[in-house]
């Protein structure tokens, strides 16, 4: 294998790893957004967990960017604007990415089981 081939493989591996981290970061931030919305809606712990997990599954099922944010805004019955929901999601995503950056050796579990 030539040096060029080794570098190409390394770049491909790095890209795959980054995409995996992004997938888990988005899943975790969607779950945290669901828990945030559930607390506003006054859901019980079990109902909040189920609602948050449903957001993660919806993102995977529809693969439509922004659909989770739209659903949360709809579920909050306009008590929060779409912009407020998007801002909260961006904040949660940034927190998750920072956590992954500072704890690179943490094991990434199934996204539906994320806190």
PyMOL commands that set and color helices and strands:
alter all, ss='L'
color gray80, all
select helices_A, chain A and resi 3-41+45-62+67-75+82-102+111-113
alter helices_A, ss='H'
color red, helices_A
deselect
rebuild
show_as cartoon
